[in-house]
């Protein structure tokens, strides 16, 4: 196989902002031969910009999946459609990259896992933040035991005012939720992955619908005022997660909250030997990591040195989406394992659903 043949299902924002440019940057490994969207013009536009010669356009994903030449499908639709399309793709014998979150609920995620295992194909979820340099550095430090026993963490996904005003983001029926399922999922994935702890015991949560319906709250929103009349999802959510070994995680997620700091796609880890914090978001000019510990009789903070990466060769610096795409394609071509494993993404979905359920019932959710 010279190049993998890719089919794109969903040609909206995440396709154009992340997946299509990343696939183009890995053109030595793949070519995009099919584009599908329920809005035909979007598929046509994407095909014209990124398609291989003779690439086809569809409005029905089932028709795209009938093409035996397509090796890999990227599922880039609203959250509630992830399950059905992914299951159909596995039934059609395709490898699947599904954009985060894995699914809008655990039942759908389980159907995806079952279809994947039955298919014998490769499967991964789009958590590109794992491929940021400082996140990779933290993961290696955790694997080396530099932090000791990690017993407490925070997953940060806080925006002061950055409510998405396009697509289906405010639509609860299609999105499944608001900032918790949209950006909280990234922060939680990073935290669990660095801890290498995927055994939740109990979860409690609070979900707030305080600012979304207030016209005055739209002032200062990064993407312009949203429509309070059509805003259906939460504007912020908080979760308290206790793992089976007692490790505890606080998760905070918001699109709109009256808080001075915007800290997104970030994590805090506290260990017996040292701690580490990743700072990312609109309050910071650049992503950074800070290790903290006692040394030589004093408390010390350590950060990464600036620069040092060499661009434009495989293994060098690149956008996280490009690196994510590269390792995904190599996993297929070389019969390896993708970095983001479906079982890990499944646990993220389990925990997010538990936070929503806890908030709705007022009770703690206990896992078997």
BALOBA-1460 file (C-alpha; in Angstrom, 3 decimals):
// residues 368
<rec num="1" residu="x" x="0.000" y="0.000" z="0.000"/>
<rec num="2" residu="x" x="1.601" y="3.255" z="-1.141"/>
<rec num="3" residu="x" x="-0.838" y="5.727" z="0.388"/>
<rec num="4" residu="x" x="-3.879" y="5.319" z="2.593"/>
<rec num="5" residu="x" x="-7.125" y="6.464" z="0.994"/>
<rec num="6" residu="x" x="-9.106" y="8.658" z="3.369"/>
<rec num="7" residu="x" x="-12.837" y="9.423" z="3.495"/>
<rec num="8" residu="x" x="-14.031" y="12.468" z="5.442"/>
<rec num="9" residu="x" x="-17.490" y="12.407" z="7.023"/>
<rec num="10" residu="x" x="-18.373" y="15.876" z="8.270"/>
<rec num="11" residu="x" x="-16.824" y="18.874" z="6.506"/>
<rec num="12" residu="x" x="-17.485" y="21.589" z="9.070"/>
<rec num="13" residu="x" x="-15.260" y="23.549" z="11.419"/>
<rec num="14" residu="x" x="-13.127" y="20.808" z="12.989"/>
<rec num="15" residu="x" x="-12.516" y="19.251" z="9.573"/>
<rec num="16" residu="x" x="-11.269" y="22.497" z="8.075"/>
<rec num="17" residu="x" x="-9.417" y="23.762" z="11.133"/>
<rec num="18" residu="x" x="-7.642" y="20.540" z="12.095"/>
<rec num="19" residu="x" x="-8.093" y="17.336" z="10.113"/>
<rec num="20" residu="x" x="-7.895" y="18.456" z="6.492"/>
<rec num="21" residu="x" x="-4.771" y="20.631" z="6.963"/>
<rec num="22" residu="x" x="-3.163" y="17.874" z="9.056"/>
<rec num="23" residu="x" x="-3.855" y="15.212" z="6.429"/>
<rec num="24" residu="x" x="-2.482" y="17.555" z="3.762"/>
<rec num="25" residu="x" x="0.691" y="17.982" z="5.846"/>
<rec num="26" residu="x" x="1.024" y="14.171" z="5.830"/>
<rec num="27" residu="x" x="0.432" y="13.811" z="2.089"/>
<rec num="28" residu="x" x="3.305" y="11.331" z="1.821"/>
<rec num="29" residu="x" x="1.161" y="8.827" z="3.708"/>
<rec num="30" residu="x" x="-2.367" y="9.504" z="2.484"/>
<rec num="31" residu="x" x="-4.735" y="11.072" z="0.000"/>
<rec num="32" residu="x" x="-8.306" y="12.196" z="0.598"/>
<rec num="33" residu="x" x="-10.583" y="10.542" z="-1.951"/>
<rec num="34" residu="x" x="-14.078" y="11.171" z="-0.551"/>
<rec num="35" residu="x" x="-15.951" y="13.925" z="1.279"/>
<rec num="36" residu="x" x="-19.376" y="13.679" z="2.893"/>
<rec num="37" residu="x" x="-21.576" y="16.291" z="4.535"/>
<rec num="38" residu="x" x="-25.331" y="16.701" z="4.839"/>
<rec num="39" residu="x" x="-24.732" y="20.212" z="3.466"/>
<rec num="40" residu="x" x="-23.424" y="19.390" z="0.006"/>
<rec num="41" residu="x" x="-21.747" y="22.750" z="-0.572"/>
<rec num="42" residu="x" x="-19.428" y="22.160" z="2.363"/>
<rec num="43" residu="x" x="-18.341" y="18.792" z="0.993"/>
<rec num="44" residu="x" x="-17.815" y="20.289" z="-2.467"/>
<rec num="45" residu="x" x="-15.697" y="23.129" z="-1.058"/>
<rec num="46" residu="x" x="-13.545" y="20.742" z="0.988"/>
<rec num="47" residu="x" x="-13.131" y="18.450" z="-2.008"/>
<rec num="48" residu="x" x="-11.988" y="21.299" z="-4.228"/>
<rec num="49" residu="x" x="-9.392" y="22.416" z="-1.683"/>
<rec num="50" residu="x" x="-8.112" y="19.089" z="-0.323"/>
<rec num="51" residu="x" x="-9.306" y="16.300" z="-2.576"/>
<rec num="52" residu="x" x="-7.136" y="13.984" z="-4.643"/>
<rec num="53" residu="x" x="-7.795" y="13.886" z="-8.409"/>
<rec num="54" residu="x" x="-11.144" y="12.217" z="-8.952"/>
<rec num="55" residu="x" x="-12.241" y="12.610" z="-5.315"/>
<rec num="56" residu="x" x="-15.974" y="12.114" z="-4.799"/>
<rec num="57" residu="x" x="-18.609" y="14.068" z="-2.891"/>
<rec num="58" residu="x" x="-21.474" y="12.524" z="-0.898"/>
<rec num="59" residu="x" x="-24.350" y="13.666" z="1.299"/>
<rec num="60" residu="x" x="-25.026" y="10.163" z="2.698"/>
<rec num="61" residu="x" x="-22.214" y="8.553" z="4.712"/>
<rec num="62" residu="x" x="-23.525" y="5.076" z="3.862"/>
<rec num="63" residu="x" x="-22.838" y="5.728" z="0.182"/>
<rec num="64" residu="x" x="-19.287" y="6.817" z="0.943"/>
<rec num="65" residu="x" x="-18.697" y="3.671" z="3.001"/>
<rec num="66" residu="x" x="-19.629" y="1.467" z="0.048"/>
<rec num="67" residu="x" x="-16.421" y="2.478" z="-1.741"/>
<rec num="68" residu="x" x="-14.025" y="-0.490" z="-1.296"/>
<rec num="69" residu="x" x="-10.980" y="1.672" z="-2.063"/>
<rec num="70" residu="x" x="-11.409" y="3.792" z="1.078"/>
<rec num="71" residu="x" x="-9.126" y="2.526" z="3.855"/>
<rec num="72" residu="x" x="-9.731" y="5.066" z="6.606"/>
<rec num="73" residu="x" x="-12.659" y="7.225" z="7.683"/>
<rec num="74" residu="x" x="-12.473" y="10.367" z="9.805"/>
<rec num="75" residu="x" x="-15.770" y="10.966" z="11.635"/>
<rec num="76" residu="x" x="-16.018" y="14.722" z="12.183"/>
<rec num="77" residu="x" x="-19.729" y="15.249" z="12.804"/>
<rec num="78" residu="x" x="-21.716" y="16.597" z="15.773"/>
<rec num="79" residu="x" x="-21.237" y="14.437" z="18.858"/>
<rec num="80" residu="x" x="-24.528" y="12.544" z="18.773"/>
<rec num="81" residu="x" x="-23.762" y="11.203" z="15.283"/>
<rec num="82" residu="x" x="-20.366" y="9.723" z="16.228"/>
<rec num="83" residu="x" x="-21.750" y="6.353" z="17.286"/>
<rec num="84" residu="x" x="-23.918" y="5.497" z="14.292"/>
<rec num="85" residu="x" x="-21.359" y="6.540" z="11.694"/>
<rec num="86" residu="x" x="-18.438" y="4.881" z="13.480"/>
<rec num="87" residu="x" x="-20.333" y="1.603" z="13.823"/>
<rec num="88" residu="x" x="-21.286" y="1.720" z="10.137"/>
<rec num="89" residu="x" x="-17.664" y="2.419" z="9.192"/>
<rec num="90" residu="x" x="-16.381" y="-0.600" z="11.112"/>
<rec num="91" residu="x" x="-19.085" y="-2.756" z="9.561"/>
<rec num="92" residu="x" x="-17.819" y="-1.554" z="6.182"/>
<rec num="93" residu="x" x="-14.262" y="-2.604" z="7.071"/>
<rec num="94" residu="x" x="-12.706" y="0.836" z="7.549"/>
<rec num="95" residu="x" x="-10.197" y="2.125" z="10.090"/>
<rec num="96" residu="x" x="-11.741" y="4.985" z="12.098"/>
<rec num="97" residu="x" x="-10.475" y="8.234" z="13.565"/>
<rec num="98" residu="x" x="-13.404" y="9.795" z="15.461"/>
<rec num="99" residu="x" x="-13.231" y="13.338" z="16.715"/>
<rec num="100" residu="x" x="-13.597" y="13.874" z="20.477"/>
<rec num="101" residu="x" x="-15.537" y="13.144" z="22.569"/>
<rec num="102" residu="x" x="-15.898" y="9.471" z="21.707"/>
<rec num="103" residu="x" x="-19.677" y="9.684" z="22.107"/>
<rec num="104" residu="x" x="-22.377" y="11.728" z="23.800"/>
<rec num="105" residu="x" x="-23.043" y="8.941" z="26.313"/>
<rec num="106" residu="x" x="-21.586" y="5.680" z="27.587"/>
<rec num="107" residu="x" x="-24.128" y="3.432" z="25.868"/>
<rec num="108" residu="x" x="-23.132" y="4.804" z="22.462"/>
<rec num="109" residu="x" x="-19.440" y="4.572" z="23.342"/>
<rec num="110" residu="x" x="-19.898" y="0.904" z="24.220"/>
<rec num="111" residu="x" x="-21.518" y="0.227" z="20.843"/>
<rec num="112" residu="x" x="-18.470" y="1.818" z="19.185"/>
<rec num="113" residu="x" x="-16.070" y="-0.308" z="21.243"/>
<rec num="114" residu="x" x="-18.011" y="-3.471" z="20.391"/>
<rec num="115" residu="x" x="-18.043" y="-2.699" z="16.657"/>
<rec num="116" residu="x" x="-14.315" y="-1.890" z="16.715"/>
<rec num="117" residu="x" x="-13.362" y="-5.131" z="18.436"/>
<rec num="118" residu="x" x="-15.477" y="-7.128" z="16.003"/>
<rec num="119" residu="x" x="-13.946" y="-5.396" z="12.968"/>
<rec num="120" residu="x" x="-10.253" y="-5.976" z="13.655"/>
<rec num="121" residu="x" x="-9.507" y="-2.455" z="12.388"/>
<rec num="122" residu="x" x="-7.659" y="0.472" z="13.995"/>
<rec num="123" residu="x" x="-9.591" y="2.992" z="16.091"/>
<rec num="124" residu="x" x="-8.609" y="6.254" z="17.779"/>
<rec num="125" residu="x" x="-10.189" y="9.438" z="19.144"/>
<rec num="126" residu="x" x="-9.080" y="12.998" z="18.381"/>
<rec num="127" residu="x" x="-7.343" y="14.170" z="21.553"/>
<rec num="128" residu="x" x="-4.588" y="16.189" z="19.877"/>
<rec num="129" residu="x" x="-3.556" y="17.986" z="23.071"/>
<rec num="130" residu="x" x="-1.577" y="14.900" z="24.060"/>
<rec num="131" residu="x" x="0.886" y="15.820" z="21.305"/>
<rec num="132" residu="x" x="1.787" y="19.277" z="22.593"/>
<rec num="133" residu="x" x="5.476" y="19.389" z="23.619"/>
<rec num="134" residu="x" x="4.825" y="20.274" z="27.255"/>
<rec num="135" residu="x" x="2.197" y="17.521" z="27.593"/>
<rec num="136" residu="x" x="4.627" y="14.998" z="26.112"/>
<rec num="137" residu="x" x="7.255" y="16.205" z="28.575"/>
<rec num="138" residu="x" x="4.873" y="15.735" z="31.503"/>
<rec num="139" residu="x" x="3.858" y="12.257" z="30.335"/>
<rec num="140" residu="x" x="7.517" y="11.186" z="30.193"/>
<rec num="141" residu="x" x="8.141" y="12.635" z="33.660"/>
<rec num="142" residu="x" x="5.196" y="10.682" z="35.041"/>
<rec num="143" residu="x" x="6.360" y="7.472" z="33.380"/>
<rec num="144" residu="x" x="9.842" y="7.962" z="34.825"/>
<rec num="145" residu="x" x="8.411" y="8.376" z="38.331"/>
<rec num="146" residu="x" x="9.697" y="11.938" z="38.661"/>
<rec num="147" residu="x" x="6.531" y="13.034" z="40.471"/>
<rec num="148" residu="x" x="6.355" y="9.947" z="42.687"/>
<rec num="149" residu="x" x="2.855" y="8.715" z="43.540"/>
<rec num="150" residu="x" x="0.363" y="11.075" z="41.889"/>
<rec num="151" residu="x" x="-2.591" y="11.285" z="44.249"/>
<rec num="152" residu="x" x="-4.350" y="14.552" z="43.299"/>
<rec num="153" residu="x" x="-5.000" y="16.412" z="40.082"/>
<rec num="154" residu="x" x="-6.987" y="19.212" z="38.525"/>
<rec num="155" residu="x" x="-8.280" y="19.268" z="34.962"/>
<rec num="156" residu="x" x="-8.711" y="22.861" z="33.803"/>
<rec num="157" residu="x" x="-10.982" y="23.872" z="30.914"/>
<rec num="158" residu="x" x="-12.025" y="27.403" z="31.851"/>
<rec num="159" residu="x" x="-12.906" y="30.180" z="29.442"/>
<rec num="160" residu="x" x="-14.130" y="33.502" z="30.834"/>
<rec num="161" residu="x" x="-16.172" y="34.291" z="27.711"/>
<rec num="162" residu="x" x="-15.578" y="32.093" z="24.681"/>
<rec num="163" residu="x" x="-18.936" y="30.588" z="23.802"/>
<rec num="164" residu="x" x="-18.886" y="29.130" z="20.269"/>
<rec num="165" residu="x" x="-21.556" y="30.913" z="18.238"/>
<rec num="166" residu="x" x="-21.463" y="28.742" z="15.107"/>
<rec num="167" residu="x" x="-22.536" y="25.255" z="14.150"/>
<rec num="168" residu="x" x="-24.477" y="23.147" z="16.669"/>
<rec num="169" residu="x" x="-22.516" y="24.004" z="19.808"/>
<rec num="170" residu="x" x="-25.506" y="25.528" z="21.712"/>
<rec num="171" residu="x" x="-27.807" y="22.660" z="20.578"/>
<rec num="172" residu="x" x="-28.119" y="20.096" z="23.379"/>
<rec num="173" residu="x" x="-29.819" y="17.482" z="21.206"/>
<rec num="174" residu="x" x="-26.964" y="17.408" z="18.676"/>
<rec num="175" residu="x" x="-23.996" y="18.306" z="20.897"/>
<rec num="176" residu="x" x="-24.950" y="16.359" z="24.012"/>
<rec num="177" residu="x" x="-23.811" y="19.171" z="26.307"/>
<rec num="178" residu="x" x="-21.771" y="22.345" z="26.507"/>
<rec num="179" residu="x" x="-18.256" y="23.112" z="27.760"/>
<rec num="180" residu="x" x="-17.990" y="19.936" z="29.838"/>
<rec num="181" residu="x" x="-18.281" y="17.628" z="26.836"/>
<rec num="182" residu="x" x="-16.567" y="20.063" z="24.437"/>
<rec num="183" residu="x" x="-13.417" y="21.284" z="26.204"/>
<rec num="184" residu="x" x="-13.632" y="19.560" z="29.583"/>
<rec num="185" residu="x" x="-13.078" y="16.332" z="27.702"/>
<rec num="186" residu="x" x="-9.597" y="17.485" z="26.588"/>
<rec num="187" residu="x" x="-8.481" y="18.508" z="30.079"/>
<rec num="188" residu="x" x="-9.763" y="15.281" z="31.598"/>
<rec num="189" residu="x" x="-8.089" y="13.173" z="28.905"/>
<rec num="190" residu="x" x="-4.738" y="14.873" z="29.504"/>
<rec num="191" residu="x" x="-5.001" y="14.387" z="33.269"/>
<rec num="192" residu="x" x="-5.997" y="10.716" z="33.153"/>
<rec num="193" residu="x" x="-3.370" y="9.951" z="30.497"/>
<rec num="194" residu="x" x="-0.515" y="11.514" z="32.443"/>
<rec num="195" residu="x" x="-1.655" y="9.778" z="35.631"/>
<rec num="196" residu="x" x="-2.217" y="6.528" z="33.710"/>
<rec num="197" residu="x" x="-5.245" y="5.960" z="35.916"/>
<rec num="198" residu="x" x="-8.473" y="4.802" z="34.261"/>
<rec num="199" residu="x" x="-10.417" y="3.249" z="37.132"/>
<rec num="200" residu="x" x="-13.040" y="5.681" z="38.472"/>
<rec num="201" residu="x" x="-14.838" y="4.687" z="41.685"/>
<rec num="202" residu="x" x="-17.285" y="7.534" z="42.229"/>
<rec num="203" residu="x" x="-18.155" y="10.882" z="40.675"/>
<rec num="204" residu="x" x="-20.187" y="13.879" z="41.751"/>
<rec num="205" residu="x" x="-20.853" y="17.006" z="39.744"/>
<rec num="206" residu="x" x="-22.516" y="20.387" z="39.461"/>
<rec num="207" residu="x" x="-23.735" y="21.742" z="36.133"/>
<rec num="208" residu="x" x="-24.750" y="25.389" z="35.829"/>
<rec num="209" residu="x" x="-27.181" y="27.119" z="33.476"/>
<rec num="210" residu="x" x="-26.608" y="30.604" z="34.850"/>
<rec num="211" residu="x" x="-25.202" y="32.864" z="32.111"/>
<rec num="212" residu="x" x="-26.305" y="31.288" z="28.841"/>
<rec num="213" residu="x" x="-29.762" y="32.864" z="28.897"/>
<rec num="214" residu="x" x="-28.624" y="36.325" z="30.050"/>
<rec num="215" residu="x" x="-28.248" y="38.904" z="27.288"/>
<rec num="216" residu="x" x="-25.844" y="41.006" z="29.369"/>
<rec num="217" residu="x" x="-23.576" y="37.971" z="29.846"/>
<rec num="218" residu="x" x="-22.790" y="37.901" z="26.123"/>
<rec num="219" residu="x" x="-20.771" y="41.108" z="26.426"/>
<rec num="220" residu="x" x="-17.101" y="40.480" z="25.740"/>
<rec num="221" residu="x" x="-17.582" y="37.032" z="24.221"/>
<rec num="222" residu="x" x="-14.575" y="36.167" z="22.041"/>
<rec num="223" residu="x" x="-16.776" y="35.004" z="19.168"/>
<rec num="224" residu="x" x="-19.351" y="37.791" z="19.416"/>
<rec num="225" residu="x" x="-22.694" y="37.708" z="21.239"/>
<rec num="226" residu="x" x="-24.500" y="34.386" z="21.324"/>
<rec num="227" residu="x" x="-28.291" y="34.110" z="21.141"/>
<rec num="228" residu="x" x="-29.649" y="33.559" z="24.677"/>
<rec num="229" residu="x" x="-32.976" y="32.407" z="23.227"/>
<rec num="230" residu="x" x="-31.432" y="29.398" z="21.440"/>
<rec num="231" residu="x" x="-28.707" y="28.577" z="23.997"/>
<rec num="232" residu="x" x="-29.615" y="25.158" z="25.448"/>
<rec num="233" residu="x" x="-26.454" y="23.749" z="27.056"/>
<rec num="234" residu="x" x="-24.679" y="24.492" z="30.329"/>
<rec num="235" residu="x" x="-22.343" y="27.461" z="30.561"/>
<rec num="236" residu="x" x="-20.129" y="25.807" z="33.208"/>
<rec num="237" residu="x" x="-19.723" y="22.496" z="35.027"/>
<rec num="238" residu="x" x="-17.605" y="21.099" z="37.847"/>
<rec num="239" residu="x" x="-16.778" y="17.490" z="38.663"/>
<rec num="240" residu="x" x="-15.245" y="15.689" z="41.639"/>
<rec num="241" residu="x" x="-13.762" y="12.328" z="40.654"/>
<rec num="242" residu="x" x="-12.382" y="9.701" z="43.025"/>
<rec num="243" residu="x" x="-10.509" y="6.776" z="41.514"/>
<rec num="244" residu="x" x="-10.425" y="3.247" z="42.946"/>
<rec num="245" residu="x" x="-6.984" y="3.805" z="44.480"/>
<rec num="246" residu="x" x="-8.139" y="7.028" z="46.177"/>
<rec num="247" residu="x" x="-6.575" y="9.385" z="43.630"/>
<rec num="248" residu="x" x="-8.806" y="12.445" z="43.338"/>
<rec num="249" residu="x" x="-9.384" y="14.815" z="40.417"/>
<rec num="250" residu="x" x="-11.226" y="18.127" z="40.266"/>
<rec num="251" residu="x" x="-12.531" y="19.027" z="36.802"/>
<rec num="252" residu="x" x="-13.650" y="22.549" z="35.938"/>
<rec num="253" residu="x" x="-15.109" y="23.513" z="32.576"/>
<rec num="254" residu="x" x="-16.744" y="26.684" z="31.309"/>
<rec num="255" residu="x" x="-17.469" y="28.641" z="28.186"/>
<rec num="256" residu="x" x="-18.711" y="31.592" z="30.241"/>
<rec num="257" residu="x" x="-17.948" y="32.302" z="33.898"/>
<rec num="258" residu="x" x="-17.088" y="35.370" z="35.961"/>
<rec num="259" residu="x" x="-13.537" y="34.362" z="36.783"/>
<rec num="260" residu="x" x="-10.354" y="36.315" z="36.103"/>
<rec num="261" residu="x" x="-8.271" y="33.451" z="34.690"/>
<rec num="262" residu="x" x="-8.840" y="31.587" z="31.415"/>
<rec num="263" residu="x" x="-7.043" y="28.280" z="31.769"/>
<rec num="264" residu="x" x="-7.917" y="25.702" z="29.121"/>
<rec num="265" residu="x" x="-6.481" y="22.327" z="28.053"/>
<rec num="266" residu="x" x="-4.380" y="22.408" z="31.216"/>
<rec num="267" residu="x" x="-3.679" y="20.083" z="34.104"/>
<rec num="268" residu="x" x="-2.271" y="20.166" z="37.623"/>
<rec num="269" residu="x" x="-0.691" y="17.029" z="39.103"/>
<rec num="270" residu="x" x="0.414" y="16.604" z="42.710"/>
<rec num="271" residu="x" x="2.798" y="13.788" z="43.578"/>
<rec num="272" residu="x" x="4.819" y="12.638" z="46.559"/>
<rec num="273" residu="x" x="8.135" y="13.688" z="44.973"/>
<rec num="274" residu="x" x="7.065" y="16.730" z="42.951"/>
<rec num="275" residu="x" x="4.167" y="18.532" z="41.346"/>
<rec num="276" residu="x" x="3.584" y="19.789" z="37.827"/>
<rec num="277" residu="x" x="1.284" y="22.335" z="36.252"/>
<rec num="278" residu="x" x="0.529" y="23.005" z="32.611"/>
<rec num="279" residu="x" x="-0.660" y="26.521" z="31.857"/>
<rec num="280" residu="x" x="-2.567" y="27.076" z="28.629"/>
<rec num="281" residu="x" x="-5.437" y="29.303" z="27.549"/>
<rec num="282" residu="x" x="-6.196" y="32.938" z="26.828"/>
<rec num="283" residu="x" x="-4.621" y="34.158" z="30.068"/>
<rec num="284" residu="x" x="-1.206" y="32.924" z="28.922"/>
<rec num="285" residu="x" x="0.867" y="34.170" z="25.970"/>
<rec num="286" residu="x" x="2.252" y="30.658" z="25.383"/>
<rec num="287" residu="x" x="1.715" y="27.158" z="26.698"/>
<rec num="288" residu="x" x="4.126" y="26.234" z="29.470"/>
<rec num="289" residu="x" x="4.835" y="23.596" z="32.101"/>
<rec num="290" residu="x" x="6.168" y="24.239" z="35.618"/>
<rec num="291" residu="x" x="7.539" y="21.508" z="37.883"/>
<rec num="292" residu="x" x="7.636" y="22.267" z="41.616"/>
<rec num="293" residu="x" x="9.520" y="20.460" z="44.367"/>
<rec num="294" residu="x" x="11.824" y="20.904" z="47.324"/>
<rec num="295" residu="x" x="15.536" y="20.863" z="46.527"/>
<rec num="296" residu="x" x="18.678" y="21.937" z="48.404"/>
<rec num="297" residu="x" x="16.604" y="23.030" z="51.369"/>
<rec num="298" residu="x" x="14.358" y="25.307" z="49.336"/>
<rec num="299" residu="x" x="11.244" y="25.177" z="47.163"/>
<rec num="300" residu="x" x="12.046" y="25.217" z="43.452"/>
<rec num="301" residu="x" x="10.088" y="25.863" z="40.257"/>
<rec num="302" residu="x" x="11.467" y="24.467" z="36.987"/>
<rec num="303" residu="x" x="10.281" y="25.232" z="33.466"/>
<rec num="304" residu="x" x="11.172" y="24.104" z="29.968"/>
<rec num="305" residu="x" x="13.828" y="26.091" z="28.137"/>
<rec num="306" residu="x" x="12.516" y="28.004" z="25.159"/>
<rec num="307" residu="x" x="13.114" y="26.726" z="21.640"/>
<rec num="308" residu="x" x="15.335" y="23.777" z="20.917"/>
<rec num="309" residu="x" x="13.108" y="22.022" z="18.403"/>
<rec num="310" residu="x" x="14.095" y="21.671" z="14.776"/>
<rec num="311" residu="x" x="11.235" y="22.156" z="12.352"/>
<rec num="312" residu="x" x="10.326" y="20.462" z="9.095"/>
<rec num="313" residu="x" x="11.505" y="16.926" z="9.625"/>
<rec num="314" residu="x" x="9.632" y="13.920" z="10.960"/>
<rec num="315" residu="x" x="9.880" y="13.940" z="14.728"/>
<rec num="316" residu="x" x="10.506" y="17.681" z="14.878"/>
<rec num="317" residu="x" x="8.171" y="20.492" z="15.840"/>
<rec num="318" residu="x" x="4.745" y="20.641" z="14.265"/>
<rec num="319" residu="x" x="1.196" y="21.553" z="15.183"/>
<rec num="320" residu="x" x="-0.321" y="18.976" z="17.559"/>
<rec num="321" residu="x" x="-2.953" y="18.038" z="14.966"/>
<rec num="322" residu="x" x="-0.258" y="17.288" z="12.407"/>
<rec num="323" residu="x" x="1.681" y="15.115" z="14.861"/>
<rec num="324" residu="x" x="-1.523" y="13.351" z="15.896"/>
<rec num="325" residu="x" x="-2.343" y="12.637" z="12.251"/>
<rec num="326" residu="x" x="1.179" y="11.408" z="11.525"/>
<rec num="327" residu="x" x="1.221" y="8.830" z="14.331"/>
<rec num="328" residu="x" x="-2.326" y="7.692" z="13.446"/>
<rec num="329" residu="x" x="-1.432" y="7.025" z="9.809"/>
<rec num="330" residu="x" x="1.814" y="5.296" z="10.832"/>
<rec num="331" residu="x" x="-0.110" y="3.062" z="13.228"/>
<rec num="332" residu="x" x="-2.176" y="1.819" z="10.301"/>
<rec num="333" residu="x" x="0.664" y="1.534" z="7.791"/>
<rec num="334" residu="x" x="3.029" y="-0.165" z="10.251"/>
<rec num="335" residu="x" x="0.356" y="-2.132" z="12.155"/>
<rec num="336" residu="x" x="1.130" y="-0.342" z="15.400"/>
<rec num="337" residu="x" x="-1.000" y="1.136" z="18.178"/>
<rec num="338" residu="x" x="-2.283" y="4.720" z="18.074"/>
<rec num="339" residu="x" x="-1.394" y="6.861" z="21.078"/>
<rec num="340" residu="x" x="-5.039" y="7.519" z="21.968"/>
<rec num="341" residu="x" x="-6.599" y="4.159" z="22.717"/>
<rec num="342" residu="x" x="-10.383" y="3.652" z="22.498"/>
<rec num="343" residu="x" x="-10.561" y="2.148" z="25.990"/>
<rec num="344" residu="x" x="-9.066" y="5.341" z="27.430"/>
<rec num="345" residu="x" x="-11.503" y="7.593" z="25.560"/>
<rec num="346" residu="x" x="-14.338" y="5.368" z="26.770"/>
<rec num="347" residu="x" x="-13.467" y="6.129" z="30.404"/>
<rec num="348" residu="x" x="-13.454" y="9.865" z="29.661"/>
<rec num="349" residu="x" x="-17.000" y="9.550" z="28.287"/>
<rec num="350" residu="x" x="-18.035" y="7.504" z="31.338"/>
<rec num="351" residu="x" x="-16.838" y="10.205" z="33.718"/>
<rec num="352" residu="x" x="-18.361" y="13.096" z="31.772"/>
<rec num="353" residu="x" x="-21.721" y="11.324" z="31.664"/>
<rec num="354" residu="x" x="-21.460" y="10.651" z="35.416"/>
<rec num="355" residu="x" x="-20.940" y="14.373" z="36.112"/>
<rec num="356" residu="x" x="-24.063" y="15.242" z="34.120"/>
<rec num="357" residu="x" x="-26.031" y="12.459" z="35.830"/>
<rec num="358" residu="x" x="-24.870" y="13.485" z="39.306"/>
<rec num="359" residu="x" x="-25.858" y="17.090" z="38.669"/>
<rec num="360" residu="x" x="-29.278" y="16.005" z="37.396"/>
<rec num="361" residu="x" x="-30.055" y="13.624" z="40.264"/>
<rec num="362" residu="x" x="-28.221" y="15.381" z="43.071"/>
<rec num="363" residu="x" x="-26.533" y="12.092" z="43.925"/>
<rec num="364" residu="x" x="-23.049" y="10.684" z="43.631"/>
<rec num="365" residu="x" x="-22.553" y="8.198" z="40.782"/>
<rec num="366" residu="x" x="-20.825" y="5.034" z="41.945"/>
<rec num="367" residu="x" x="-19.091" y="2.745" z="39.444"/>
<rec num="368" residu="x" x="-19.114" y="-1.030" z="39.714"/>
